[in-house]
């Protein structure tokens, strides 16, 4: 038993050291700049590619099928509704996740809308949507992703993920293609129950330091990051998912979205934001 205990302790120590080194390297990546160190071009023109106001009885056709790939949501989990106040108009979409829904066999479960995969490498894409959590939304110490931006065949998780755990609202961004792949974490303003919050992401997908991520919440820029936002090991195939992705949990969850927009942006001159300073890690976790 003593040998087993020593072995377990050794494994825990090694794992802790590896995670610590990975986080340290992600913070000292010379390709990465955050806050006022990061210069992002201004938007010159914008072309709408996809939109859904969720005013129709069904969601728009550009959303991927629920059973495509490894599955996205169970029948009945996604529904447009006019039974609560929408962000605009009369309709929004509700997404409900129950224990065991679309489990991938790794103790995960999901109910998510998927924008479909698109060749966005070298392009600047803007994602806009509004989000609302109800009063009875469980605020638990369990991994929960409510929006994620991914690259096909990049197997280290989402490049950008909007997370909500135990009432803490924060963002993770991958530091890509380093010896030890890591994440940077940024706090986001609170998600106030029964209040619509507007999210606005501007992402340039690039494998070099011309990539960037700018995030606005309720009209204010809250995250600014410059550095690689695509992996050389992944395909030129990018997609956005909104909804609920979590580690297995017994309680159901329902979240609401409205006014989804996906646009391609042409940028002009660069500008800096001296008021937006680098942030410390919000909640370092997987």
Backbone as JSON, one array per atom type, in Angstrom:
{
  "sequence": "XXXXXXXXXXXXXXXXXXXXXXXXXXXXXXXXXXXXXXXXXXXXXXXXXXXXXXXXXXXXXXXXXXXXXXXXXXXXXXXXXXXXXXXXXXXXXXXXXXXXXXXXXXXXXXXXXXXXXXXXXXXXXXXXXXXXXXXXXXXXXXXXXXXXXXXXXXXXXXXXXXXXXXXXXXXXXXXXXXXXXXXXXXXXXXXXXXXXXXXXXXXXXXXXXXXXXXXXXXXXXXXXXXXXXXXXXXXXXXXXXXXXXXXXXXXXXXXXXXXXXXXXXXXXXXXXXXXXXXXXXXXXXX",
  "N": [[0.81, -1.2, 0.0], [1.98, 1.22, 0.77], [3.78, 1.63, -1.32], [2.03, 1.99, -3.45], [0.78, 4.34, -2.62], [2.97, 6.12, -2.69], [3.52, 6.07, -5.41], [1.18, 7.18, -6.51], [1.34, 9.73, -5.36], [3.72, 10.66, -6.56], [2.91, 10.76, -9.25], [0.95, 12.76, -9.08], [2.52, 14.96, -8.33], [4.25, 15.22, -10.55], [2.34, 15.75, -12.56], [1.31, 18.19, -11.64], [3.61, 19.8, -11.86], [4.04, 19.74, -14.65], [1.69, 20.99, -15.59], [2.08, 23.48, -14.4], [4.43, 24.39, -15.67], [3.49, 24.49, -18.28], [1.55, 26.54, -18.11], [3.26, 28.65, -17.4], [4.91, 28.89, -19.68], [2.98, 29.61, -21.54], [2.42, 32.18, -20.72], [4.74, 33.52, -21.28], [5.07, 33.59, -23.97], [6.52, 34.84, -26.8], [5.11, 35.59, -29.04], [2.67, 36.48, -28.28], [0.53, 39.13, -27.34], [-1.24, 41.21, -25.1], [-4.06, 43.21, -24.0], [-3.29, 46.68, -23.82], [-0.94, 46.39, -25.16], [-1.52, 45.23, -27.5], [-2.36, 45.75, -30.79], [-5.12, 46.34, -32.76], [-6.74, 46.24, -35.91], [-9.12, 48.65, -37.11], [-12.61, 48.26, -37.93], [-13.51, 48.4, -41.29], [-15.28, 47.69, -43.46], [-18.14, 45.48, -43.6], [-19.51, 42.3, -44.17], [-22.42, 40.5, -44.04], [-22.71, 37.09, -43.36], [-24.19, 34.96, -42.21], [-27.26, 34.82, -40.38], [-29.54, 34.79, -37.63], [-32.5, 35.59, -36.19], [-34.2, 34.22, -34.68], [-36.95, 34.36, -34.92], [-38.65, 32.82, -36.36], [-40.62, 29.75, -36.55], [-38.8, 27.64, -36.72], [-35.23, 27.14, -36.4], [-32.69, 28.78, -38.41], [-31.52, 27.54, -41.61], [-28.76, 27.4, -41.93], [-27.55, 26.49, -39.63], [-25.87, 23.64, -38.33], [-26.95, 20.23, -38.71], [-28.64, 18.53, -36.02], [-27.77, 15.91, -35.49], [-25.4, 15.64, -36.81], [-22.0, 14.65, -37.38], [-20.48, 14.01, -34.29], [-22.76, 14.5, -32.92], [-24.95, 17.08, -31.68], [-27.18, 18.14, -30.3], [-29.97, 16.86, -28.45], [-33.18, 15.68, -29.69], [-35.69, 18.14, -29.4], [-34.26, 19.68, -27.61], [-33.48, 22.15, -28.49], [-35.23, 25.04, -29.2], [-37.2, 27.56, -30.73], [-38.77, 30.34, -29.16], [-41.46, 32.37, -27.92], [-42.23, 32.9, -25.43], [-40.98, 34.34, -23.46], [-39.5, 37.57, -22.81], [-37.8, 38.73, -25.6], [-34.49, 39.62, -26.86], [-34.61, 41.36, -29.01], [-37.44, 42.03, -31.1], [-39.88, 39.39, -31.03], [-39.14, 36.78, -30.57], [-36.83, 34.25, -29.38], [-34.2, 31.83, -28.81], [-34.29, 28.84, -26.99], [-32.11, 26.69, -25.23], [-31.7, 23.57, -23.94], [-30.15, 21.42, -21.67], [-29.82, 18.12, -20.55], [-28.94, 15.57, -18.19], [-26.66, 13.3, -19.54], [-27.18, 13.87, -22.22], [-26.17, 13.69, -25.55], [-23.63, 12.54, -24.98], [-20.1, 12.08, -25.13], [-18.77, 9.9, -24.32], [-16.69, 10.51, -22.67], [-17.39, 11.51, -20.22], [-18.6, 13.91, -20.77], [-21.2, 16.18, -21.81], [-23.67, 17.66, -23.99], [-25.54, 20.39, -25.47], [-25.82, 22.15, -28.18], [-25.84, 24.77, -30.6], [-24.48, 24.77, -33.85], [-22.48, 26.57, -36.02], [-21.63, 25.58, -38.45], [-18.95, 24.51, -40.62], [-16.27, 26.46, -41.92], [-14.01, 27.97, -44.34], [-12.01, 29.94, -42.93], [-9.41, 30.76, -42.52], [-6.9, 33.24, -42.36], [-8.71, 35.24, -42.55], [-10.89, 37.8, -41.22], [-13.33, 37.53, -38.84], [-16.51, 38.27, -37.57], [-18.51, 37.69, -34.78], [-21.65, 37.9, -33.38], [-23.95, 37.91, -30.73], [-26.71, 37.63, -28.45], [-27.21, 36.83, -25.01], [-28.84, 35.11, -22.35], [-29.26, 34.13, -19.01], [-31.55, 32.35, -16.99], [-33.29, 33.02, -13.83], [-33.27, 30.65, -12.34], [-31.03, 29.3, -13.14], [-28.54, 26.86, -12.76], [-25.75, 27.51, -10.75], [-22.9, 26.22, -10.52], [-20.0, 24.39, -9.32], [-18.64, 23.25, -11.75], [-17.36, 22.31, -14.88], [-18.32, 24.39, -17.55], [-19.1, 25.41, -20.74], [-20.26, 28.03, -22.71], [-20.06, 29.25, -25.13], [-18.07, 28.62, -27.96], [-15.17, 28.59, -30.08], [-13.81, 26.98, -32.72], [-11.34, 24.91, -34.42], [-11.21, 22.62, -37.01], [-9.75, 19.41, -36.7], [-7.85, 20.27, -34.98], [-6.91, 19.22, -31.98], [-6.83, 20.01, -29.33], [-8.88, 21.16, -27.93], [-11.18, 24.04, -27.77], [-10.23, 27.04, -29.52], [-10.95, 29.55, -28.65], [-12.93, 30.09, -25.8], [-15.92, 30.74, -24.1], [-16.73, 30.81, -20.79], [-18.54, 29.62, -17.89], [-18.65, 29.22, -14.6], [-19.57, 28.25, -11.44], [-20.77, 30.74, -11.03], [-18.81, 32.42, -11.95], [-17.68, 34.24, -14.69], [-15.85, 33.96, -17.57], [-13.11, 33.99, -19.99], [-11.28, 31.8, -22.12], [-8.27, 31.51, -24.01], [-6.43, 29.77, -26.38], [-2.9, 29.19, -26.38], [-1.2, 28.56, -29.09], [0.38, 25.76, -30.74], [2.77, 25.53, -29.31], [5.5, 23.94, -27.54], [4.47, 22.92, -25.15], [1.21, 23.06, -25.06], [-0.94, 25.65, -24.05], [-3.19, 27.78, -22.1], [-4.55, 31.1, -21.96], [-6.26, 33.06, -19.58], [-9.07, 35.19, -19.08], [-10.95, 37.47, -17.2], [-14.47, 38.07, -17.43], [-17.21, 40.44, -17.49], [-19.93, 40.12, -15.11], [-22.54, 37.71, -15.66], [-25.68, 38.64, -15.43], [-28.57, 37.32, -14.04], [-31.65, 36.97, -15.88], [-31.2, 39.14, -17.5], [-30.49, 40.42, -20.67], [-27.44, 40.02, -22.31], [-25.07, 41.39, -24.5], [-22.86, 39.95, -26.73], [-19.85, 40.33, -28.56], [-17.65, 39.3, -30.79], [-14.54, 39.64, -32.39], [-12.49, 38.08, -34.53], [-9.46, 37.28, -35.95], [-8.34, 34.72, -37.87], [-5.33, 33.15, -37.83], [-2.13, 31.62, -38.31], [0.11, 32.81, -37.43], [1.57, 35.7, -35.72], [-0.19, 37.61, -36.59], [-2.74, 37.08, -35.97], [-5.72, 37.75, -34.01], [-7.88, 38.43, -31.2], [-10.71, 40.13, -30.24], [-12.95, 41.08, -27.78], [-16.11, 42.25, -27.02], [-18.44, 43.16, -24.54], [-21.69, 43.97, -23.95], [-21.25, 46.32, -25.35], [-18.78, 47.3, -24.49], [-15.28, 46.96, -24.77], [-13.69, 44.14, -23.52], [-11.78, 42.18, -23.6], [-8.65, 41.81, -25.15], [-6.48, 40.42, -27.42], [-3.54, 39.42, -29.02], [-1.98, 37.26, -31.28], [-1.15, 33.9, -32.47], [-4.04, 32.32, -33.75], [-4.86, 30.04, -34.89], [-4.05, 26.67, -35.68], [-1.19, 25.15, -37.17], [-1.43, 22.49, -37.49], [-4.07, 21.96, -37.83], [-7.08, 22.0, -39.91], [-8.16, 24.21, -42.58], [-10.75, 25.1, -41.52], [-13.29, 26.28, -39.72], [-15.4, 26.8, -36.89], [-18.22, 27.9, -34.93], [-19.8, 27.41, -31.84], [-22.7, 27.67, -29.85], [-24.32, 27.48, -26.72], [-24.67, 24.85, -24.41], [-22.13, 23.12, -22.91], [-20.7, 20.7, -20.95], [-19.14, 19.03, -18.11], [-20.39, 15.92, -16.94], [-23.5, 16.18, -15.21], [-26.16, 16.1, -12.84], [-28.34, 17.92, -12.84], [-30.71, 19.64, -14.88], [-30.19, 22.25, -17.37], [-31.1, 25.41, -18.73], [-30.62, 27.79, -21.25], [-30.68, 30.96, -22.97], [-30.6, 32.43, -26.23], [-30.22, 35.1, -28.63], [-30.53, 37.07, -31.64], [-28.34, 36.31, -33.48], [-25.39, 36.8, -35.34], [-23.11, 36.38, -38.0], [-20.35, 37.55, -39.57], [-18.15, 38.65, -42.22], [-15.27, 40.65, -42.03], [-13.65, 43.56, -43.26], [-10.68, 45.23, -42.56], [-9.18, 48.36, -41.47], [-7.09, 51.0, -40.62], [-4.83, 50.54, -37.83], [-5.49, 50.63, -34.29], [-5.02, 51.61, -30.87], [-5.81, 50.7, -27.48], [-5.46, 52.29, -24.71], [-6.62, 52.02, -22.23], [-7.22, 49.4, -21.75], [-5.85, 46.98, -20.08], [-3.45, 44.25, -19.65], [-4.76, 41.21, -18.31], [-4.82, 39.24, -15.31], [-4.79, 35.64, -14.82], [-8.06, 34.31, -14.82], [-9.65, 32.0, -14.02], [-7.85, 29.38, -13.89], [-8.1, 26.42, -15.56], [-9.05, 23.28, -17.08]],
  "CA": [[0.0, 0.0, 0.0], [2.84, 2.39, 0.81], [4.33, 1.84, -2.67], [0.95, 2.55, -4.26], [0.62, 5.73, -2.21], [4.09, 6.9, -3.2], [3.36, 6.17, -6.87], [0.12, 8.17, -6.77], [1.88, 11.05, -5.0], [4.68, 11.02, -7.61], [2.14, 11.13, -10.45], [0.32, 14.06, -8.82], [3.57, 15.98, -8.33], [4.68, 15.41, -11.93], [1.25, 16.4, -13.27], [1.28, 19.59, -11.19], [4.76, 20.48, -12.44], [3.82, 19.89, -16.09], [0.68, 22.03, -15.77], [2.68, 24.76, -14.04], [5.35, 24.78, -16.75], [2.68, 24.84, -19.45], [0.99, 27.87, -17.88], [4.35, 29.61, -17.42], [5.31, 29.11, -21.07], [1.93, 30.34, -22.25], [2.5, 33.59, -20.34], [5.97, 34.12, -21.81], [5.1, 33.35, -25.41], [6.86, 36.13, -27.4], [4.17, 35.9, -30.11], [1.4, 36.89, -27.71], [0.42, 40.43, -26.69], [-2.6, 41.39, -24.61], [-4.38, 44.54, -23.53], [-2.82, 47.84, -24.58], [0.21, 45.98, -25.98], [-2.06, 44.59, -28.7], [-2.96, 46.7, -31.72], [-6.1, 45.66, -33.6], [-7.28, 47.15, -36.92], [-10.51, 49.07, -37.01], [-13.49, 47.71, -38.97], [-13.79, 49.3, -42.41], [-16.53, 47.22, -44.05], [-18.61, 44.23, -43.02], [-20.48, 41.58, -44.99], [-23.14, 39.48, -43.29], [-22.7, 35.76, -43.96], [-25.3, 34.19, -41.66], [-27.97, 35.51, -39.3], [-30.77, 34.18, -37.14], [-33.16, 36.37, -35.15], [-35.02, 33.25, -33.96], [-38.34, 34.81, -34.97], [-39.43, 31.82, -37.08], [-40.88, 28.54, -35.76], [-37.61, 26.8, -36.73], [-33.98, 27.86, -36.56], [-32.3, 28.93, -39.81], [-30.95, 26.32, -42.21], [-27.29, 27.34, -41.92], [-27.11, 25.73, -38.46], [-25.62, 22.23, -38.62], [-27.97, 19.29, -38.24], [-28.37, 18.11, -34.64], [-27.12, 14.61, -35.4], [-24.21, 15.61, -37.66], [-20.75, 14.38, -36.67], [-20.64, 13.28, -33.03], [-23.99, 14.93, -32.29], [-24.9, 18.43, -31.14], [-28.22, 18.26, -29.28], [-31.03, 15.87, -28.51], [-34.45, 16.21, -30.19], [-36.44, 18.92, -28.43], [-33.39, 20.47, -26.74], [-33.37, 23.5, -29.06], [-36.54, 25.47, -29.67], [-37.51, 28.99, -30.7], [-39.85, 30.59, -28.21], [-41.88, 33.75, -27.66], [-42.84, 32.87, -24.09], [-40.29, 35.29, -22.6], [-39.08, 38.76, -23.54], [-36.61, 38.53, -26.43], [-33.59, 40.78, -26.89], [-35.29, 42.2, -29.99], [-38.53, 41.29, -31.69], [-40.71, 38.61, -30.1], [-38.65, 35.42, -30.42], [-35.45, 33.91, -29.09], [-34.05, 30.38, -28.82], [-33.92, 28.21, -25.72], [-31.29, 25.48, -25.36], [-31.79, 22.85, -22.68], [-29.26, 20.26, -21.54], [-30.14, 17.2, -19.47], [-27.87, 14.62, -17.93], [-26.47, 12.24, -20.52], [-27.46, 14.29, -23.59], [-25.07, 13.7, -26.51], [-22.38, 12.27, -24.28], [-19.07, 11.57, -26.03], [-18.09, 8.79, -23.68], [-15.63, 11.03, -21.81], [-18.04, 12.2, -19.11], [-19.07, 15.21, -21.22], [-22.54, 16.2, -22.41], [-23.81, 18.93, -24.69], [-26.65, 20.83, -26.3], [-25.2, 23.32, -28.8], [-26.01, 25.13, -32.01], [-23.19, 24.76, -34.55], [-22.58, 27.47, -37.17], [-21.12, 24.94, -39.66], [-17.51, 24.7, -40.8], [-16.0, 27.4, -43.01], [-12.56, 28.21, -44.56], [-11.8, 31.3, -42.46], [-8.0, 31.06, -42.26], [-6.46, 34.47, -43.0], [-9.85, 36.16, -42.66], [-11.36, 38.36, -39.96], [-14.72, 37.15, -38.71], [-17.2, 38.87, -36.43], [-19.63, 36.9, -34.25], [-22.45, 38.69, -32.44], [-25.15, 37.25, -30.23], [-27.14, 38.02, -27.12], [-27.3, 35.66, -24.15], [-29.55, 35.33, -21.1], [-29.46, 33.0, -18.11], [-32.71, 32.6, -16.14], [-33.05, 33.07, -12.39], [-33.05, 29.33, -11.77], [-29.9, 28.64, -13.79], [-27.62, 26.33, -11.73], [-24.4, 28.08, -10.71], [-22.25, 25.09, -9.86], [-18.57, 24.19, -9.55], [-18.53, 22.22, -12.77], [-16.99, 22.93, -16.15], [-19.42, 24.74, -18.43], [-18.76, 26.3, -21.85], [-21.5, 28.52, -23.3], [-19.76, 29.61, -26.52], [-16.71, 28.21, -28.29], [-14.71, 28.84, -31.44], [-12.97, 25.81, -32.88], [-10.72, 24.59, -35.7], [-11.28, 21.18, -37.25], [-8.51, 18.63, -36.64], [-7.02, 20.74, -33.86], [-7.51, 18.34, -30.99], [-6.57, 20.48, -27.98], [-10.0, 21.93, -27.42], [-11.5, 25.27, -28.48], [-9.25, 28.12, -29.56], [-11.53, 30.54, -27.74], [-14.1, 29.54, -25.11], [-16.59, 31.56, -23.1], [-17.0, 29.84, -19.73], [-19.33, 30.08, -16.74], [-18.47, 28.18, -13.58], [-19.79, 28.72, -10.08], [-21.08, 32.16, -11.08], [-17.69, 33.17, -12.54], [-17.79, 34.36, -16.13], [-14.49, 34.24, -18.03], [-12.74, 33.56, -21.34], [-9.98, 31.16, -22.31], [-7.72, 31.55, -25.37], [-5.31, 28.85, -26.51], [-1.6, 29.56, -26.94], [-1.21, 27.44, -30.04], [1.57, 25.2, -31.38], [3.97, 25.56, -28.49], [5.89, 22.61, -27.09], [3.42, 22.58, -24.21], [0.07, 23.9, -25.39], [-1.54, 26.19, -22.84], [-4.3, 28.72, -22.22], [-4.6, 32.34, -21.2], [-7.6, 33.27, -19.04], [-9.44, 36.58, -18.93], [-12.27, 37.63, -16.57], [-15.51, 38.79, -18.14], [-18.23, 40.97, -16.58], [-20.92, 39.15, -14.62], [-23.8, 37.42, -16.33], [-26.76, 38.91, -14.49], [-29.77, 36.56, -14.41], [-32.82, 37.66, -16.44], [-30.75, 40.32, -18.26], [-29.83, 40.11, -21.93], [-26.09, 40.57, -22.46], [-24.65, 41.36, -25.91], [-21.48, 39.54, -26.96], [-19.36, 40.76, -29.88], [-16.3, 38.76, -30.98], [-13.84, 39.9, -33.64], [-11.39, 37.11, -34.53], [-8.7, 37.01, -37.19], [-7.75, 33.39, -37.78], [-4.0, 33.15, -38.44], [-1.17, 30.75, -37.63], [1.25, 33.63, -36.97], [1.16, 36.71, -34.76], [-1.18, 38.55, -37.14], [-4.05, 36.72, -35.43], [-6.15, 38.51, -32.84], [-9.23, 38.25, -30.64], [-11.24, 41.26, -29.49], [-14.27, 40.72, -27.25], [-16.9, 43.28, -26.38], [-19.65, 42.72, -23.84], [-22.59, 45.11, -23.73], [-20.69, 47.5, -26.0], [-17.47, 47.67, -23.97], [-14.24, 45.97, -25.01], [-13.27, 43.55, -22.24], [-10.61, 41.32, -23.85], [-7.9, 42.08, -26.39], [-5.41, 39.42, -27.47], [-2.88, 39.29, -30.32], [-1.13, 36.08, -31.36], [-1.74, 32.86, -33.32], [-5.4, 31.89, -33.42], [-5.11, 28.83, -35.67], [-2.94, 25.73, -35.61], [-0.67, 24.6, -38.43], [-1.81, 21.08, -37.54], [-5.5, 21.87, -38.1], [-7.55, 22.3, -41.26], [-8.78, 25.51, -42.82], [-12.15, 24.78, -41.29], [-13.54, 26.88, -38.42], [-16.82, 26.82, -36.55], [-18.63, 28.48, -33.66], [-20.91, 26.74, -31.19], [-23.29, 28.36, -28.71], [-25.22, 26.59, -25.99], [-24.22, 24.3, -23.13], [-21.21, 21.98, -22.97], [-20.27, 20.58, -19.56], [-18.92, 17.73, -17.54], [-21.67, 15.32, -16.58], [-24.11, 16.76, -14.03], [-27.54, 15.59, -12.8], [-29.37, 18.94, -12.96], [-30.88, 20.24, -16.21], [-29.9, 23.67, -17.54], [-31.66, 26.06, -19.92], [-30.03, 29.09, -21.54], [-31.38, 31.6, -24.08], [-29.8, 33.24, -27.14], [-30.98, 35.88, -29.6], [-29.84, 37.99, -32.55], [-27.04, 35.77, -33.88], [-24.83, 37.34, -36.58], [-21.76, 35.97, -38.37], [-19.99, 38.43, -40.68], [-16.74, 38.82, -42.55], [-14.91, 42.05, -41.84], [-12.44, 44.14, -43.81], [-10.18, 46.17, -41.57], [-8.42, 49.5, -41.98], [-5.93, 51.37, -39.81], [-4.75, 49.97, -36.48], [-5.67, 51.55, -33.19], [-4.69, 51.03, -29.57], [-6.72, 51.02, -26.39], [-4.59, 52.41, -23.54], [-7.34, 51.71, -21.0], [-7.42, 47.96, -21.62], [-4.56, 46.44, -19.65], [-3.43, 42.79, -19.54], [-5.44, 40.67, -17.15], [-4.3, 38.02, -14.73], [-5.67, 34.49, -15.02], [-9.33, 34.39, -14.11], [-9.85, 30.7, -13.38], [-7.09, 28.42, -14.69], [-8.62, 25.06, -15.52], [-9.33, 22.71, -18.39]],
  "C": [[0.85, 1.27, 0.0], [3.41, 2.71, -0.57], [3.27, 2.47, -3.58], [0.75, 4.03, -3.93], [1.71, 6.62, -2.73], [3.97, 7.12, -4.71], [2.33, 7.22, -7.22], [0.63, 9.58, -6.47], [2.86, 11.54, -6.06], [3.97, 11.48, -8.87], [1.51, 12.51, -10.27], [1.34, 15.19, -8.88], [4.01, 16.27, -9.76], [3.62, 16.14, -12.74], [1.17, 17.88, -12.92], [2.42, 20.39, -11.81], [4.55, 20.75, -13.92], [2.8, 21.0, -16.35], [1.24, 23.41, -15.45], [3.61, 25.27, -15.12], [4.57, 25.21, -17.97], [2.08, 26.23, -19.29], [2.07, 28.94, -17.95], [4.77, 29.93, -18.85], [4.25, 29.88, -21.84], [1.98, 31.83, -21.93], [3.74, 34.28, -20.9], [6.17, 33.77, -23.28], [5.39, 34.69, -26.09], [5.9, 36.53, -28.52], [2.9, 36.56, -29.58], [1.52, 38.27, -27.07], [-1.03, 40.6, -26.25], [-2.8, 42.83, -24.14], [-3.84, 45.63, -24.43], [-1.58, 47.54, -25.41], [-0.24, 45.49, -27.36], [-2.79, 45.61, -29.55], [-3.85, 45.95, -32.71], [-6.66, 46.64, -34.63], [-8.74, 47.49, -36.67], [-11.32, 48.44, -38.15], [-13.75, 48.77, -40.03], [-15.13, 48.95, -43.05], [-16.87, 45.86, -43.45], [-19.64, 43.6, -43.93], [-21.11, 40.46, -44.16], [-23.1, 38.16, -44.05], [-23.89, 34.93, -43.51], [-25.95, 35.0, -40.54], [-29.2, 34.71, -38.9], [-31.31, 35.03, -35.99], [-34.07, 35.48, -34.29], [-36.49, 33.7, -33.85], [-39.25, 33.78, -35.65], [-39.66, 30.6, -36.19], [-39.67, 27.6, -35.7], [-36.36, 27.66, -36.85], [-33.59, 27.88, -38.04], [-31.51, 27.72, -40.3], [-29.43, 26.27, -42.16], [-26.76, 26.58, -40.7], [-26.93, 24.26, -38.83], [-26.73, 21.36, -38.06], [-27.63, 18.8, -36.83], [-27.61, 16.81, -34.51], [-25.87, 14.51, -36.27], [-22.98, 15.34, -36.8], [-21.01, 13.56, -35.43], [-21.92, 13.68, -32.3], [-23.86, 16.29, -31.65], [-25.99, 18.67, -30.09], [-29.29, 17.19, -29.52], [-32.3, 16.5, -29.1], [-35.21, 16.94, -29.08], [-35.59, 19.81, -27.53], [-33.27, 21.91, -27.19], [-34.73, 23.89, -29.62], [-36.64, 26.99, -29.65], [-38.73, 29.19, -29.82], [-40.19, 32.07, -28.16], [-42.55, 33.85, -26.3], [-42.09, 33.73, -23.08], [-39.85, 36.47, -23.45], [-37.79, 38.47, -24.3], [-35.72, 39.76, -26.35], [-34.15, 41.82, -27.85], [-36.4, 41.36, -30.62], [-39.32, 40.53, -30.63], [-40.16, 37.22, -29.81], [-37.19, 35.34, -30.04], [-35.35, 32.39, -29.13], [-33.65, 29.92, -27.43], [-33.14, 26.94, -26.02], [-31.25, 24.82, -23.99], [-30.91, 21.61, -22.72], [-29.69, 19.45, -20.33], [-29.02, 16.16, -19.34], [-27.85, 13.52, -18.98], [-26.71, 12.63, -21.95], [-26.17, 14.35, -24.41], [-23.73, 13.55, -25.78], [-21.37, 11.65, -25.23], [-18.29, 10.41, -25.43], [-16.97, 9.2, -22.75], [-16.19, 11.86, -20.66], [-18.48, 13.61, -19.47], [-20.48, 15.07, -21.78], [-22.79, 17.58, -22.99], [-25.19, 19.11, -25.29], [-26.2, 22.15, -26.91], [-25.68, 23.52, -30.23], [-24.63, 25.3, -32.64], [-23.33, 25.55, -35.84], [-22.23, 26.79, -38.5], [-19.68, 25.34, -39.88], [-17.23, 25.52, -42.07], [-14.51, 27.7, -43.12], [-12.19, 29.65, -44.2], [-10.34, 31.65, -42.2], [-7.57, 32.3, -43.05], [-7.56, 35.5, -43.16], [-10.26, 36.63, -41.27], [-12.87, 38.2, -39.89], [-15.3, 37.76, -37.43], [-18.41, 38.01, -36.05], [-20.35, 37.77, -33.23], [-23.66, 37.88, -32.01], [-25.47, 37.81, -28.85], [-27.44, 36.77, -26.32], [-28.02, 36.03, -22.86], [-29.59, 34.03, -20.31], [-30.65, 33.32, -17.21], [-32.36, 32.6, -14.66], [-32.7, 31.72, -11.79], [-31.88, 28.58, -12.41], [-28.92, 28.14, -12.72], [-26.23, 26.97, -11.85], [-23.55, 27.15, -9.85], [-20.77, 25.05, -10.19], [-18.38, 23.0, -10.49], [-18.22, 22.91, -14.09], [-18.22, 23.17, -17.02], [-18.93, 25.74, -19.46], [-20.06, 26.71, -22.52], [-21.31, 29.07, -24.71], [-18.32, 29.19, -26.79], [-16.45, 28.35, -29.78], [-13.61, 27.83, -31.72], [-12.42, 25.69, -34.3], [-10.74, 23.08, -35.87], [-9.88, 20.57, -37.3], [-7.48, 19.23, -35.69], [-7.63, 20.14, -32.6], [-7.28, 18.78, -29.55], [-7.67, 21.37, -27.43], [-10.22, 23.22, -28.2], [-10.36, 26.28, -28.45], [-9.68, 29.23, -28.61], [-12.77, 29.91, -27.1], [-14.61, 30.52, -24.07], [-17.15, 30.61, -22.04], [-17.79, 30.48, -18.58], [-19.31, 28.96, -15.71], [-18.64, 28.79, -12.19], [-20.1, 30.21, -10.01], [-19.97, 33.02, -11.65], [-17.76, 33.09, -14.06], [-16.42, 34.75, -16.67], [-14.24, 33.6, -19.4], [-11.4, 32.83, -21.29], [-9.58, 31.27, -23.78], [-6.49, 30.64, -25.4], [-4.05, 29.55, -26.99], [-1.17, 28.37, -27.79], [0.18, 27.07, -30.54], [2.85, 25.51, -30.61], [4.29, 24.13, -28.07], [4.88, 22.07, -26.09], [2.26, 23.55, -24.42], [-0.6, 24.38, -24.11], [-2.71, 27.1, -23.13], [-3.98, 30.0, -21.47], [-6.06, 32.55, -20.78], [-7.84, 34.75, -18.79], [-10.81, 36.67, -18.25], [-13.21, 38.41, -17.48], [-16.49, 39.37, -17.12], [-19.27, 39.91, -16.22], [-22.05, 38.94, -15.62], [-24.91, 37.58, -15.3], [-28.0, 38.14, -14.91], [-30.91, 37.47, -14.88], [-32.47, 38.97, -17.14], [-30.09, 39.84, -19.54], [-28.47, 40.79, -21.97], [-25.65, 40.35, -23.92], [-23.17, 41.02, -26.0], [-21.09, 39.86, -28.4], [-17.9, 40.34, -29.99], [-15.78, 39.16, -32.35], [-12.57, 39.05, -33.62], [-10.76, 37.06, -35.91], [-8.01, 35.67, -37.0], [-6.43, 33.37, -38.55], [-3.09, 32.25, -37.63], [0.05, 31.52, -37.14], [0.72, 34.73, -36.06], [0.29, 37.81, -35.36], [-2.59, 38.21, -36.66], [-4.43, 37.59, -34.25], [-7.56, 38.1, -32.44], [-9.58, 39.52, -29.88], [-12.66, 40.88, -29.06], [-14.9, 41.94, -26.61], [-18.1, 42.63, -25.71], [-20.46, 43.95, -23.49], [-21.95, 46.42, -24.21], [-19.33, 47.94, -25.54], [-16.45, 46.57, -24.26], [-13.69, 45.47, -23.68], [-12.08, 42.61, -22.39], [-9.98, 41.74, -25.16], [-6.65, 41.22, -26.35], [-4.85, 39.39, -28.89], [-1.92, 38.1, -30.27], [-1.79, 35.03, -32.25], [-3.11, 32.43, -32.82], [-5.82, 30.68, -34.26], [-3.85, 27.97, -35.61], [-2.49, 25.3, -37.0], [-1.04, 23.14, -38.59], [-3.29, 20.89, -37.88], [-5.83, 22.22, -39.55], [-8.04, 23.74, -41.35], [-10.29, 25.33, -42.75], [-12.49, 25.21, -39.85], [-15.04, 26.93, -38.16], [-17.03, 27.35, -35.14], [-19.82, 27.69, -33.12], [-21.38, 27.56, -30.0], [-24.26, 27.4, -28.03], [-24.61, 26.16, -24.68], [-23.37, 23.06, -23.37], [-20.57, 21.86, -21.59], [-19.8, 19.17, -19.26], [-20.26, 17.23, -16.99], [-22.19, 15.86, -15.24], [-25.59, 16.36, -14.0], [-28.61, 16.64, -13.1], [-29.49, 19.45, -14.39], [-30.54, 21.72, -16.19], [-30.61, 24.17, -18.79], [-31.05, 27.45, -20.04], [-30.7, 29.64, -22.79], [-30.39, 32.44, -24.9], [-30.73, 33.99, -28.1], [-30.02, 36.64, -30.49], [-28.43, 37.51, -32.92], [-26.65, 36.35, -35.24], [-23.42, 36.79, -36.79], [-21.4, 36.72, -39.64], [-18.51, 38.35, -40.97], [-16.43, 40.31, -42.58], [-13.65, 42.39, -42.63], [-11.97, 45.22, -42.85], [-9.35, 47.27, -42.21], [-7.26, 49.77, -41.04], [-5.99, 50.7, -38.43], [-5.01, 51.04, -35.44], [-5.35, 50.84, -31.88], [-5.72, 51.47, -28.52], [-5.91, 51.1, -25.1], [-5.28, 52.03, -22.24], [-7.5, 50.22, -20.75], [-6.08, 47.31, -21.32], [-4.61, 44.92, -19.59], [-4.07, 42.34, -18.23], [-4.69, 39.46, -16.61], [-5.26, 36.88, -15.03], [-6.93, 34.63, -14.19], [-9.59, 33.11, -13.32], [-9.12, 29.65, -14.19], [-7.6, 27.01, -14.49], [-8.75, 24.54, -16.94], [-10.79, 22.93, -18.74]]
}
